[in-house]
Amino acid sequence: MTKTIVIAPVRKSLVIEASQAHAFDVFTAGLDRWWPKEHHIGEAPVVKAMIEPWKGGR
């Protein structure tokens, strides 16, 4: 018999003293400063991590 172990998700909250728009801009525009370059799904090494700021962006 196989048992399945269910692990509770890890959740973290952080309250920032900034407007929602400013916090979002710092988080997304500065992605390359904090995202580990070894964490990616492509075959080639990551040169720059970014979020394309338009509908359908990656």
mmCIF file as Biopython writes it, N, C-alpha, C and O atoms, coordinates in Angstrom:
data_model
#
loop_
_atom_site.group_PDB
_atom_site.id
_atom_site.type_symbol
_atom_site.label_atom_id
_atom_site.label_alt_id
_atom_site.label_comp_id
_atom_site.label_asym_id
_atom_site.label_entity_id
_atom_site.label_seq_id
_atom_site.pdbx_PDB_ins_code
_atom_site.Cartn_x
_atom_site.Cartn_y
_atom_site.Cartn_z
_atom_site.occupancy
_atom_site.B_iso_or_equiv
_atom_site.auth_seq_id
_atom_site.auth_asym_id
_atom_site.pdbx_PDB_model_num
ATOM 1   N N  . MET A ? 1  ? 0.844  -1.191 0.000   1.0 0.0 1  A 1 
ATOM 2   C CA . MET A ? 1  ? 0.000  0.000  0.000   1.0 0.0 1  A 1 
ATOM 3   C C  . MET A ? 1  ? 0.885  1.249  0.000   1.0 0.0 1  A 1 
ATOM 4   O O  . MET A ? 1  ? 1.839  1.340  0.773   1.0 0.0 1  A 1 
ATOM 5   N N  . THR A ? 2  ? 0.568  2.192  -0.857  1.0 0.0 2  A 1 
ATOM 6   C CA . THR A ? 2  ? 1.324  3.440  -0.948  1.0 0.0 2  A 1 
ATOM 7   C C  . THR A ? 2  ? 0.595  4.528  -0.185  1.0 0.0 2  A 1 
ATOM 8   O O  . THR A ? 2  ? -0.610 4.717  -0.345  1.0 0.0 2  A 1 
ATOM 9   N N  . LYS A ? 3  ? 1.345  5.243  0.650   1.0 0.0 3  A 1 
ATOM 10  C CA . LYS A ? 3  ? 0.766  6.366  1.390   1.0 0.0 3  A 1 
ATOM 11  C C  . LYS A ? 3  ? 1.183  7.669  0.726   1.0 0.0 3  A 1 
ATOM 12  O O  . LYS A ? 3  ? 2.316  7.812  0.265   1.0 0.0 3  A 1 
ATOM 13  N N  . THR A ? 4  ? 0.262  8.606  0.685   1.0 0.0 4  A 1 
ATOM 14  C CA . THR A ? 4  ? 0.551  9.934  0.158   1.0 0.0 4  A 1 
ATOM 15  C C  . THR A ? 4  ? 0.644  10.900 1.322   1.0 0.0 4  A 1 
ATOM 16  O O  . THR A ? 4  ? -0.267 10.991 2.145   1.0 0.0 4  A 1 
ATOM 17  N N  . ILE A ? 5  ? 1.750  11.617 1.382   1.0 0.0 5  A 1 
ATOM 18  C CA . ILE A ? 5  ? 1.933  12.612 2.438   1.0 0.0 5  A 1 
ATOM 19  C C  . ILE A ? 5  ? 1.614  13.980 1.843   1.0 0.0 5  A 1 
ATOM 20  O O  . ILE A ? 5  ? 2.159  14.362 0.808   1.0 0.0 5  A 1 
ATOM 21  N N  . VAL A ? 6  ? 0.739  14.702 2.500   1.0 0.0 6  A 1 
ATOM 22  C CA . VAL A ? 6  ? 0.370  16.046 2.058   1.0 0.0 6  A 1 
ATOM 23  C C  . VAL A ? 6  ? 1.076  17.046 2.965   1.0 0.0 6  A 1 
ATOM 24  O O  . VAL A ? 6  ? 0.892  17.039 4.182   1.0 0.0 6  A 1 
ATOM 25  N N  . ILE A ? 7  ? 1.882  17.901 2.355   1.0 0.0 7  A 1 
ATOM 26  C CA . ILE A ? 7  ? 2.616  18.911 3.110   1.0 0.0 7  A 1 
ATOM 27  C C  . ILE A ? 7  ? 1.915  20.249 2.933   1.0 0.0 7  A 1 
ATOM 28  O O  . ILE A ? 7  ? 1.564  20.639 1.820   1.0 0.0 7  A 1 
ATOM 29  N N  . ALA A ? 8  ? 1.717  20.939 4.037   1.0 0.0 8  A 1 
ATOM 30  C CA . ALA A ? 8  ? 1.051  22.242 3.994   1.0 0.0 8  A 1 
ATOM 31  C C  . ALA A ? 8  ? 1.903  23.238 3.219   1.0 0.0 8  A 1 
ATOM 32  O O  . ALA A ? 8  ? 3.129  23.202 3.320   1.0 0.0 8  A 1 
ATOM 33  N N  . PRO A ? 9  ? 1.280  24.127 2.446   1.0 0.0 9  A 1 
ATOM 34  C CA . PRO A ? 9  ? 2.052  25.124 1.689   1.0 0.0 9  A 1 
ATOM 35  C C  . PRO A ? 9  ? 2.728  26.119 2.631   1.0 0.0 9  A 1 
ATOM 36  O O  . PRO A ? 9  ? 2.238  26.376 3.730   1.0 0.0 9  A 1 
ATOM 37  N N  . VAL A ? 10 ? 3.843  26.668 2.195   1.0 0.0 10 A 1 
ATOM 38  C CA . VAL A ? 10 ? 4.536  27.710 2.945   1.0 0.0 10 A 1 
ATOM 39  C C  . VAL A ? 10 ? 3.951  29.047 2.509   1.0 0.0 10 A 1 
ATOM 40  O O  . VAL A ? 10 ? 3.870  29.336 1.315   1.0 0.0 10 A 1 
ATOM 41  N N  . ARG A ? 11 ? 3.553  29.842 3.457   1.0 0.0 11 A 1 
ATOM 42  C CA . ARG A ? 11 ? 2.981  31.151 3.145   1.0 0.0 11 A 1 
ATOM 43  C C  . ARG A ? 11 ? 3.758  32.209 3.909   1.0 0.0 11 A 1 
ATOM 44  O O  . ARG A ? 11 ? 4.126  32.008 5.067   1.0 0.0 11 A 1 
ATOM 45  N N  . LYS A ? 12 ? 4.005  33.330 3.259   1.0 0.0 12 A 1 
ATOM 46  C CA . LYS A ? 12 ? 4.744  34.436 3.863   1.0 0.0 12 A 1 
ATOM 47  C C  . LYS A ? 12 ? 4.065  35.736 3.489   1.0 0.0 12 A 1 
ATOM 48  O O  . LYS A ? 12 ? 3.736  35.960 2.324   1.0 0.0 12 A 1 
ATOM 49  N N  . SER A ? 13 ? 3.858  36.582 4.463   1.0 0.0 13 A 1 
ATOM 50  C CA . SER A ? 13 ? 3.272  37.903 4.222   1.0 0.0 13 A 1 
ATOM 51  C C  . SER A ? 13 ? 4.254  38.969 4.674   1.0 0.0 13 A 1 
ATOM 52  O O  . SER A ? 13 ? 5.005  38.780 5.632   1.0 0.0 13 A 1 
ATOM 53  N N  . LEU A ? 14 ? 4.236  40.092 3.970   1.0 0.0 14 A 1 
ATOM 54  C CA . LEU A ? 14 ? 5.116  41.196 4.303   1.0 0.0 14 A 1 
ATOM 55  C C  . LEU A ? 14 ? 4.345  42.484 4.057   1.0 0.0 14 A 1 
ATOM 56  O O  . LEU A ? 14 ? 3.793  42.675 2.974   1.0 0.0 14 A 1 
ATOM 57  N N  . VAL A ? 15 ? 4.302  43.362 5.038   1.0 0.0 15 A 1 
ATOM 58  C CA . VAL A ? 15 ? 3.609  44.638 4.908   1.0 0.0 15 A 1 
ATOM 59  C C  . VAL A ? 15 ? 4.649  45.689 4.537   1.0 0.0 15 A 1 
ATOM 60  O O  . VAL A ? 15 ? 5.650  45.858 5.233   1.0 0.0 15 A 1 
ATOM 61  N N  . ILE A ? 16 ? 4.405  46.387 3.444   1.0 0.0 16 A 1 
ATOM 62  C CA . ILE A ? 16 ? 5.317  47.407 2.930   1.0 0.0 16 A 1 
ATOM 63  C C  . ILE A ? 16 ? 4.661  48.781 3.044   1.0 0.0 16 A 1 
ATOM 64  O O  . ILE A ? 16 ? 3.496  48.956 2.687   1.0 0.0 16 A 1 
ATOM 65  N N  . GLU A ? 17 ? 5.415  49.740 3.539   1.0 0.0 17 A 1 
ATOM 66  C CA . GLU A ? 17 ? 4.914  51.115 3.643   1.0 0.0 17 A 1 
ATOM 67  C C  . GLU A ? 17 ? 5.147  51.837 2.315   1.0 0.0 17 A 1 
ATOM 68  O O  . GLU A ? 17 ? 6.031  52.686 2.206   1.0 0.0 17 A 1 
ATOM 69  N N  . ALA A ? 18 ? 4.349  51.489 1.317   1.0 0.0 18 A 1 
ATOM 70  C CA . ALA A ? 18 ? 4.440  52.110 -0.013  1.0 0.0 18 A 1 
ATOM 71  C C  . ALA A ? 18 ? 3.102  51.906 -0.702  1.0 0.0 18 A 1 
ATOM 72  O O  . ALA A ? 18 ? 2.306  51.053 -0.309  1.0 0.0 18 A 1 
ATOM 73  N N  . SER A ? 19 ? 2.873  52.693 -1.724  1.0 0.0 19 A 1 
ATOM 74  C CA . SER A ? 19 ? 1.637  52.507 -2.482  1.0 0.0 19 A 1 
ATOM 75  C C  . SER A ? 19 ? 1.711  51.175 -3.229  1.0 0.0 19 A 1 
ATOM 76  O O  . SER A ? 19 ? 2.797  50.652 -3.481  1.0 0.0 19 A 1 
ATOM 77  N N  . GLN A ? 20 ? 0.558  50.641 -3.574  1.0 0.0 20 A 1 
ATOM 78  C CA . GLN A ? 20 ? 0.513  49.379 -4.313  1.0 0.0 20 A 1 
ATOM 79  C C  . GLN A ? 20 ? 1.250  49.509 -5.641  1.0 0.0 20 A 1 
ATOM 80  O O  . GLN A ? 20 ? 1.994  48.609 -6.029  1.0 0.0 20 A 1 
ATOM 81  N N  . ALA A ? 21 ? 1.049  50.610 -6.331  1.0 0.0 21 A 1 
ATOM 82  C CA . ALA A ? 21 ? 1.693  50.818 -7.637  1.0 0.0 21 A 1 
ATOM 83  C C  . ALA A ? 21 ? 3.213  50.873 -7.503  1.0 0.0 21 A 1 
ATOM 84  O O  . ALA A ? 21 ? 3.927  50.284 -8.314  1.0 0.0 21 A 1 
ATOM 85  N N  . HIS A ? 22 ? 3.707  51.569 -6.494  1.0 0.0 22 A 1 
ATOM 86  C CA . HIS A ? 22 ? 5.161  51.675 -6.300  1.0 0.0 22 A 1 
ATOM 87  C C  . HIS A ? 22 ? 5.761  50.326 -5.910  1.0 0.0 22 A 1 
ATOM 88  O O  . HIS A ? 22 ? 6.800  49.931 -6.438  1.0 0.0 22 A 1 
ATOM 89  N N  . ALA A ? 23 ? 5.113  49.625 -4.995  1.0 0.0 23 A 1 
ATOM 90  C CA . ALA A ? 23 ? 5.616  48.311 -4.581  1.0 0.0 23 A 1 
ATOM 91  C C  . ALA A ? 23 ? 5.646  47.343 -5.765  1.0 0.0 23 A 1 
ATOM 92  O O  . ALA A ? 23 ? 6.611  46.596 -5.926  1.0 0.0 23 A 1 
ATOM 93  N N  . PHE A ? 24 ? 4.613  47.349 -6.584  1.0 0.0 24 A 1 
ATOM 94  C CA . PHE A ? 24 ? 4.565  46.478 -7.759  1.0 0.0 24 A 1 
ATOM 95  C C  . PHE A ? 24 ? 5.683  46.826 -8.736  1.0 0.0 24 A 1 
ATOM 96  O O  . PHE A ? 24 ? 6.339  45.937 -9.279  1.0 0.0 24 A 1 
ATOM 97  N N  . ASP A ? 25 ? 5.898  48.121 -8.957  1.0 0.0 25 A 1 
ATOM 98  C CA . ASP A ? 25 ? 6.949  48.557 -9.881  1.0 0.0 25 A 1 
ATOM 99  C C  . ASP A ? 25 ? 8.331  48.131 -9.380  1.0 0.0 25 A 1 
ATOM 100 O O  . ASP A ? 25 ? 9.139  47.630 -10.163 1.0 0.0 25 A 1 
ATOM 101 N N  . VAL A ? 26 ? 8.609  48.316 -8.114  1.0 0.0 26 A 1 
ATOM 102 C CA . VAL A ? 26 ? 9.908  47.914 -7.558  1.0 0.0 26 A 1 
ATOM 103 C C  . VAL A ? 26 ? 10.081 46.404 -7.653  1.0 0.0 26 A 1 
ATOM 104 O O  . VAL A ? 26 ? 11.161 45.931 -8.008  1.0 0.0 26 A 1 
ATOM 105 N N  . PHE A ? 27 ? 9.046  45.645 -7.343  1.0 0.0 27 A 1 
ATOM 106 C CA . PHE A ? 27 ? 9.105  44.182 -7.388  1.0 0.0 27 A 1 
ATOM 107 C C  . PHE A ? 27 ? 9.334  43.671 -8.803  1.0 0.0 27 A 1 
ATOM 108 O O  . PHE A ? 27 ? 10.157 42.780 -9.011  1.0 0.0 27 A 1 
ATOM 109 N N  . THR A ? 28 ? 8.621  44.221 -9.777  1.0 0.0 28 A 1 
ATOM 110 C CA . THR A ? 28 ? 8.709  43.704 -11.142 1.0 0.0 28 A 1 
ATOM 111 C C  . THR A ? 28 ? 9.861  44.315 -11.929 1.0 0.0 28 A 1 
ATOM 112 O O  . THR A ? 28 ? 10.561 43.593 -12.639 1.0 0.0 28 A 1 
ATOM 113 N N  . ALA A ? 29 ? 10.078 45.627 -11.825 1.0 0.0 29 A 1 
ATOM 114 C CA . ALA A ? 29 ? 11.162 46.269 -12.570 1.0 0.0 29 A 1 
ATOM 115 C C  . ALA A ? 29 ? 12.521 45.838 -12.032 1.0 0.0 29 A 1 
ATOM 116 O O  . ALA A ? 29 ? 13.506 45.817 -12.770 1.0 0.0 29 A 1 
ATOM 117 N N  . GLY A ? 30 ? 12.576 45.496 -10.753 1.0 0.0 30 A 1 
ATOM 118 C CA . GLY A ? 30 ? 13.837 45.084 -10.145 1.0 0.0 30 A 1 
ATOM 119 C C  . GLY A ? 30 ? 14.013 43.578 -10.058 1.0 0.0 30 A 1 
ATOM 120 O O  . GLY A ? 30 ? 14.860 43.101 -9.303  1.0 0.0 30 A 1 
ATOM 121 N N  . LEU A ? 31 ? 13.232 42.822 -10.812 1.0 0.0 31 A 1 
ATOM 122 C CA . LEU A ? 31 ? 13.272 41.354 -10.753 1.0 0.0 31 A 1 
ATOM 123 C C  . LEU A ? 31 ? 14.676 40.806 -10.949 1.0 0.0 31 A 1 
ATOM 124 O O  . LEU A ? 31 ? 15.061 39.838 -10.293 1.0 0.0 31 A 1 
ATOM 125 N N  . ASP A ? 32 ? 15.434 41.408 -11.832 1.0 0.0 32 A 1 
ATOM 126 C CA . ASP A ? 32 ? 16.773 40.911 -12.132 1.0 0.0 32 A 1 
ATOM 127 C C  . ASP A ? 32 ? 17.737 41.073 -10.951 1.0 0.0 32 A 1 
ATOM 128 O O  . ASP A ? 32 ? 18.784 40.427 -10.913 1.0 0.0 32 A 1 
ATOM 129 N N  . ARG A ? 33 ? 17.389 41.931 -9.991  1.0 0.0 33 A 1 
ATOM 130 C CA . ARG A ? 33 ? 18.259 42.127 -8.828  1.0 0.0 33 A 1 
ATOM 131 C C  . ARG A ? 33 ? 18.093 41.033 -7.785  1.0 0.0 33 A 1 
ATOM 132 O O  . ARG A ? 33 ? 19.014 40.798 -7.004  1.0 0.0 33 A 1 
ATOM 133 N N  . TRP A ? 34 ? 16.940 40.350 -7.746  1.0 0.0 34 A 1 
ATOM 134 C CA . TRP A ? 34 ? 16.733 39.374 -6.684  1.0 0.0 34 A 1 
ATOM 135 C C  . TRP A ? 34 ? 16.417 37.965 -7.172  1.0 0.0 34 A 1 
ATOM 136 O O  . TRP A ? 34 ? 16.566 37.019 -6.400  1.0 0.0 34 A 1 
ATOM 137 N N  . TRP A ? 35 ? 15.988 37.784 -8.413  1.0 0.0 35 A 1 
ATOM 138 C CA . TRP A ? 35 ? 15.633 36.439 -8.890  1.0 0.0 35 A 1 
ATOM 139 C C  . TRP A ? 35 ? 16.913 35.654 -9.184  1.0 0.0 35 A 1 
ATOM 140 O O  . TRP A ? 35 ? 17.749 36.130 -9.952  1.0 0.0 35 A 1 
ATOM 141 N N  . PRO A ? 36 ? 17.094 34.454 -8.592  1.0 0.0 36 A 1 
ATOM 142 C CA . PRO A ? 36 ? 18.301 33.664 -8.857  1.0 0.0 36 A 1 
ATOM 143 C C  . PRO A ? 36 ? 18.356 33.224 -10.327 1.0 0.0 36 A 1 
ATOM 144 O O  . PRO A ? 36 ? 17.415 32.605 -10.823 1.0 0.0 36 A 1 
ATOM 145 N N  . LYS A ? 37 ? 19.433 33.536 -11.006 1.0 0.0 37 A 1 
ATOM 146 C CA . LYS A ? 37 ? 19.555 33.235 -12.437 1.0 0.0 37 A 1 
ATOM 147 C C  . LYS A ? 37 ? 19.559 31.733 -12.733 1.0 0.0 37 A 1 
ATOM 148 O O  . LYS A ? 37 ? 19.272 31.334 -13.862 1.0 0.0 37 A 1 
ATOM 149 N N  . GLU A ? 38 ? 19.873 30.907 -11.757 1.0 0.0 38 A 1 
ATOM 150 C CA . GLU A ? 38 ? 19.854 29.457 -11.982 1.0 0.0 38 A 1 
ATOM 151 C C  . GLU A ? 38 ? 18.447 28.870 -11.902 1.0 0.0 38 A 1 
ATOM 152 O O  . GLU A ? 38 ? 18.265 27.684 -12.176 1.0 0.0 38 A 1 
ATOM 153 N N  . HIS A ? 39 ? 17.454 29.670 -11.535 1.0 0.0 39 A 1 
ATOM 154 C CA . HIS A ? 39 ? 16.058 29.215 -11.465 1.0 0.0 39 A 1 
ATOM 155 C C  . HIS A ? 39 ? 15.321 29.635 -12.736 1.0 0.0 39 A 1 
ATOM 156 O O  . HIS A ? 39 ? 14.781 30.738 -12.813 1.0 0.0 39 A 1 
ATOM 157 N N  . HIS A ? 40 ? 15.303 28.758 -13.717 1.0 0.0 40 A 1 
ATOM 158 C CA . HIS A ? 40 ? 14.627 29.065 -14.969 1.0 0.0 40 A 1 
ATOM 159 C C  . HIS A ? 40 ? 14.183 27.766 -15.639 1.0 0.0 40 A 1 
ATOM 160 O O  . HIS A ? 40 ? 14.592 26.678 -15.236 1.0 0.0 40 A 1 
ATOM 161 N N  . ILE A ? 41 ? 13.347 27.893 -16.661 1.0 0.0 41 A 1 
ATOM 162 C CA . ILE A ? 41 ? 12.839 26.697 -17.334 1.0 0.0 41 A 1 
ATOM 163 C C  . ILE A ? 41 ? 13.406 26.518 -18.729 1.0 0.0 41 A 1 
ATOM 164 O O  . ILE A ? 41 ? 13.169 25.489 -19.361 1.0 0.0 41 A 1 
ATOM 165 N N  . GLY A ? 42 ? 14.152 27.498 -19.221 1.0 0.0 42 A 1 
ATOM 166 C CA . GLY A ? 42 ? 14.720 27.396 -20.563 1.0 0.0 42 A 1 
ATOM 167 C C  . GLY A ? 42 ? 16.009 26.588 -20.580 1.0 0.0 42 A 1 
ATOM 168 O O  . GLY A ? 42 ? 16.560 26.252 -19.532 1.0 0.0 42 A 1 
ATOM 169 N N  . GLU A ? 43 ? 16.475 26.286 -21.769 1.0 0.0 43 A 1 
ATOM 170 C CA . GLU A ? 43 ? 17.714 25.535 -21.919 1.0 0.0 43 A 1 
ATOM 171 C C  . GLU A ? 43 ? 18.946 26.434 -21.805 1.0 0.0 43 A 1 
ATOM 172 O O  . GLU A ? 43 ? 19.972 26.009 -21.274 1.0 0.0 43 A 1 
ATOM 173 N N  . ALA A ? 44 ? 18.854 27.658 -22.294 1.0 0.0 44 A 1 
ATOM 174 C CA . ALA A ? 44 ? 19.986 28.581 -22.262 1.0 0.0 44 A 1 
ATOM 175 C C  . ALA A ? 44 ? 20.069 29.265 -20.892 1.0 0.0 44 A 1 
ATOM 176 O O  . ALA A ? 44 ? 19.048 29.442 -20.228 1.0 0.0 44 A 1 
ATOM 177 N N  . PRO A ? 45 ? 21.272 29.649 -20.468 1.0 0.0 45 A 1 
ATOM 178 C CA . PRO A ? 45 ? 21.421 30.378 -19.198 1.0 0.0 45 A 1 
ATOM 179 C C  . PRO A ? 45 ? 20.670 31.710 -19.246 1.0 0.0 45 A 1 
ATOM 180 O O  . PRO A ? 45 ? 20.548 32.316 -20.311 1.0 0.0 45 A 1 
ATOM 181 N N  . VAL A ? 46 ? 20.178 32.157 -18.120 1.0 0.0 46 A 1 
ATOM 182 C CA . VAL A ? 46 ? 19.463 33.433 -18.033 1.0 0.0 46 A 1 
ATOM 183 C C  . VAL A ? 46 ? 20.475 34.573 -18.063 1.0 0.0 46 A 1 
ATOM 184 O O  . VAL A ? 46 ? 21.435 34.584 -17.292 1.0 0.0 46 A 1 
ATOM 185 N N  . VAL A ? 47 ? 20.254 35.523 -18.951 1.0 0.0 47 A 1 
ATOM 186 C CA . VAL A ? 47 ? 21.102 36.706 -19.028 1.0 0.0 47 A 1 
ATOM 187 C C  . VAL A ? 47 ? 20.494 37.815 -18.174 1.0 0.0 47 A 1 
ATOM 188 O O  . VAL A ? 47 ? 21.198 38.487 -17.420 1.0 0.0 47 A 1 
ATOM 189 N N  . LYS A ? 48 ? 19.176 37.999 -18.300 1.0 0.0 48 A 1 
ATOM 190 C CA . LYS A ? 48 ? 18.470 39.009 -17.510 1.0 0.0 48 A 1 
ATOM 191 C C  . LYS A ? 48 ? 17.062 38.515 -17.221 1.0 0.0 48 A 1 
ATOM 192 O O  . LYS A ? 48 ? 16.355 38.075 -18.128 1.0 0.0 48 A 1 
ATOM 193 N N  . ALA A ? 49 ? 16.654 38.588 -15.956 1.0 0.0 49 A 1 
ATOM 194 C CA . ALA A ? 49 ? 15.292 38.222 -15.567 1.0 0.0 49 A 1 
ATOM 195 C C  . ALA A ? 49 ? 14.421 39.467 -15.653 1.0 0.0 49 A 1 
ATOM 196 O O  . ALA A ? 49 ? 14.786 40.530 -15.153 1.0 0.0 49 A 1 
ATOM 197 N N  . MET A ? 50 ? 13.262 39.322 -16.296 1.0 0.0 50 A 1 
ATOM 198 C CA . MET A ? 50 ? 12.355 40.460 -16.412 1.0 0.0 50 A 1 
ATOM 199 C C  . MET A ? 50 ? 10.920 39.976 -16.620 1.0 0.0 50 A 1 
ATOM 200 O O  . MET A ? 50 ? 10.683 38.826 -16.989 1.0 0.0 50 A 1 
ATOM 201 N N  . ILE A ? 51 ? 9.981  40.871 -16.378 1.0 0.0 51 A 1 
ATOM 202 C CA . ILE A ? 51 ? 8.568  40.633 -16.668 1.0 0.0 51 A 1 
ATOM 203 C C  . ILE A ? 51 ? 8.181  41.654 -17.722 1.0 0.0 51 A 1 
ATOM 204 O O  . ILE A ? 51 ? 8.357  42.857 -17.527 1.0 0.0 51 A 1 
ATOM 205 N N  . GLU A ? 52 ? 7.657  41.174 -18.835 1.0 0.0 52 A 1 
ATOM 206 C CA . GLU A ? 52 ? 7.228  42.085 -19.895 1.0 0.0 52 A 1 
ATOM 207 C C  . GLU A ? 52 ? 5.927  42.752 -19.456 1.0 0.0 52 A 1 
ATOM 208 O O  . GLU A ? 52 ? 4.939  42.063 -19.203 1.0 0.0 52 A 1 
ATOM 209 N N  . PRO A ? 53 ? 5.911  44.090 -19.362 1.0 0.0 53 A 1 
ATOM 210 C CA . PRO A ? 53 ? 4.783  44.812 -18.755 1.0 0.0 53 A 1 
ATOM 211 C C  . PRO A ? 53 ? 3.614  45.081 -19.690 1.0 0.0 53 A 1 
ATOM 212 O O  . PRO A ? 53 ? 3.157  46.219 -19.797 1.0 0.0 53 A 1 
ATOM 213 N N  . TRP A ? 54 ? 3.119  44.038 -20.374 1.0 0.0 54 A 1 
ATOM 214 C CA . TRP A ? 54 ? 1.943  44.197 -21.206 1.0 0.0 54 A 1 
ATOM 215 C C  . TRP A ? 54 ? 1.152  42.904 -21.213 1.0 0.0 54 A 1 
ATOM 216 O O  . TRP A ? 54 ? 1.682  41.845 -20.876 1.0 0.0 54 A 1 
ATOM 217 N N  . LYS A ? 55 ? -0.106 42.984 -21.594 1.0 0.0 55 A 1 
ATOM 218 C CA . LYS A ? 55 ? -0.961 41.816 -21.645 1.0 0.0 55 A 1 
ATOM 219 C C  . LYS A ? 55 ? -0.333 40.762 -22.550 1.0 0.0 55 A 1 
ATOM 220 O O  . LYS A ? 55 ? 0.035  41.047 -23.689 1.0 0.0 55 A 1 
ATOM 221 N N  . GLY A ? 56 ? -0.215 39.550 -22.032 1.0 0.0 56 A 1 
ATOM 222 C CA . GLY A ? 56 ? 0.409  38.465 -22.771 1.0 0.0 56 A 1 
ATOM 223 C C  . GLY A ? 56 ? 1.916  38.407 -22.602 1.0 0.0 56 A 1 
ATOM 224 O O  . GLY A ? 56 ? 2.567  37.517 -23.150 1.0 0.0 56 A 1 
ATOM 225 N N  . GLY A ? 57 ? 2.491  39.365 -21.832 1.0 0.0 57 A 1 
ATOM 226 C CA . GLY A ? 57 ? 3.931  39.370 -21.597 1.0 0.0 57 A 1 
ATOM 227 C C  . GLY A ? 57 ? 4.369  38.144 -20.797 1.0 0.0 57 A 1 
ATOM 228 O O  . GLY A ? 57 ? 3.572  37.485 -20.130 1.0 0.0 57 A 1 
ATOM 229 N N  . ARG A ? 58 ? 5.652  37.873 -20.894 1.0 0.0 58 A 1 
ATOM 230 C CA . ARG A ? 58 ? 6.196  36.724 -20.166 1.0 0.0 58 A 1 
ATOM 231 C C  . ARG A ? 58 ? 6.821  37.177 -18.871 1.0 0.0 58 A 1 
ATOM 232 O O  . ARG A ? 58 ? 7.336  36.355 -18.114 1.0 0.0 58 A 1 
#
